[in-house]
């Protein structure tokens, strides 16, 4: 992250402060870009599997969005009260002292962040290579090398310039929203053509076990992960008391609306049985609808992972 050094009239350096280069657009891009990863292209299977019906699964997607919004607003209260970058680390250190904060940060930097970033990078590489190996498993070494190159490139961009990191985030957020828009528009056309079989008796077969709905919520919440990432860069946000909550209020309702519409679109093309048989719902959707152009969906999923990884690096730095 770029920083400024404050110097007094005698030439002494007082403190190092982070540059405030993130406005409302960049804040929304970080939240949307981090939330919309590979989850929405994969998780619908888990939500449907445990909820048991189309209607129940759609209601769960909406409920996950509402719960995420409530959690994000509570977290925003912390972000506007403790105006320090670092989010969880800053709040834990402020509340429980330096030692507990250090222990948390050590675990975060040594275990949690590197492993999660590596998983996202490997997911990006797998989807990026998949169009070149449509009928066989992806080769392991090129996949790992591409994932490593992705991590190195984004780390360099984030070290070099906050502005460039923000531009990357905005661009890939736009790309993943374009992917969702393609799916939604296809679904609207299919719905208008009368392909509504999946919505007949929409709640038939709904599970009556609380444990199943708990597991369905876990699958749904996986796709909403990332709403807390803007708090990691509080010091770099222009007017954080206004732009932090505004970014949340804009981002999560937009994501929730997109997620519900995307799932409706999936059901206009895929039957519940087709969705349960698929490991990557969006790819199966593209194979059924786009024919020779089906390769665009793995590429869009890869772009989604790339943008999500950039958001993680922006925050974790």
Buried (B, 14 or more C-beta within 10 A) or exposed (E): BBEEEEEEEEEEEEEEEBEBBBBBBBBBBBBBBBBBBBBBBBBBBBBBBBBBBBBBBBBBBBBBBEBBBEBBBEBBEBBBEBEBBBBBBBBBBBEEEEEEBEEBBEEBEEEEBEEBBBBBBBBBBBBBBBBEEEEEEBEEEBBBEBBBEBBEBBBEBBBEBBEEBBBBBBBBBBBBBEBBEBBBEBBBEBBEEEBBEBBEEBEEEBBEEEEBBEBBBBBBBBBBBBBBBBBBBBBBBEEBBEBBBBBBBBBBEBBBEBBBBBBBBBBBBBEBEBBBEBEBBBBBBBBEBBEEEBBEBBBBBBBBBBBBBBBBBBBBB
